[in-house]
Amino acid sequence: MAITLYGIPNCDTVKKARAWLAGQGVDYAFHDFKKGGVPADRLDCWMAAVGADKLLNRQGTTWRKLDPAAQAAAHHTAGARALMLEQASVIRRPVVEWPDGTVTVGFDPAGWSLRAGI
């Protein structure tokens, strides 16, 4: 299994993460949420691995623009899942699947160095 990075290409954190991986000479596949959507089966795996609370970005613009009912529904796992499938921008980025099967959320150069064997 190769490294797969999921996110939105114009997200600053995703840009930093991609630049870092390229700068380290690390091969990876990029899945663009805007073009390819959020793969439901992968989302289920991420939620099992890190939890819906870690995946759901409650600090971003997309979250703040949601009506209170949508925000309230996202406090339950099923509601959070439905929201993330519908609006990929509420997913904290990047989500990375590593060759050992682990999943990380966010950009952490020090932690990534260890995972990528650098």
N, C-alpha and C positions, 0 to 999 in steps of 0.2 A: 504494500500500500504506500502510495506517495503522499506527500504533504498536499492538502487541499485547503486553500484559503477562500473563505466565503465573505462577501461584502458588497459594497457599492463603490464603484471606481472613483467617484468624486469625493468620497469621505476622506478627510485629512488623515485620520488614523490608519485607514486602509492604504492610503498612498505611502505613508511612512513605513508601514509593515512590508509592503511590496518592494519598496526601495531597499529596505534593510535586507530582505531575503535575496534580492538580486545582487546587492553589494557583497554579500557573504558567499555568493556563488551557489545558492541553494535552489534546486529545482523544485517547482511547485506548480500546481494547477490552480487557476483562479475561476471561481464561480461567481458571476455577476448576478446579484439578486434582481436587478432591474431588467436584465435580459432573460435570465433563466428562471426567475421566481425563486421561492423558498421551497426546496425539496421537502415535502411533508415527512417522508421516512427519515431523512437526516435530522429534521427538527425534533422528531420524537427521540432520536438518539442523543441529541444535544441536551434536550430537557432531562433525560435520564442521567446523563453524565454530570451536568453542572447545575441543573435546576432552572425552572422558568424565571425565578427572580433574578438570577445572574444574567440571563439572556435578554430580558426585557429592559430596555433603556427608558427609564422614567424621567430622565433629565433632558432628553432631546426635544427639539421643536415639534416633531410629529406627535409625541406624547402630549405635550402642552396644548396642542390644537384639538385633541380629542375631546368629545363632550364627556361630561362627568359619568354618564351611564356606561360608556365604552371603557373608561378608566376603571370603574367599579367592577365591570365584568372581568377585566384582566387580572383581578386579584385572586381568581380561581384558575387552576391549571388549564382547564378546558377553554376558558375565556381568553387566557393569555396565548394559548396555542392558536386559537382562531384568529386573534388579532395579529399575531406574527405572520401567519400565512397570508392574511389579507393585506397587511401593510409592513413590508419588509424593513422599512425605515425605523421601526421601533425595536429592531434587534440590535443589541450592542455588538459592535464590530471591532476587528474582524473575528470571525469564528474560524478556528483552525482545527482540522483533523490531522493528527500526527501519525507517522508510520506505525507507532506502537499501539494505536487505537485510542489514545487519549484525545480529549477535546479541550481546547482553551478558548477563552473569550477575552478580547482586548489584545493590545500590543505590549509585550514585555520582552525587550531585547535580551536581558540577562537570562530569563527563563527559557527563551527560545534558543539561545546559544547552547544550553544544556540539552534541550530536546533534539536540536538539529545536529548535535555532535560536533560543534565548532569549538 
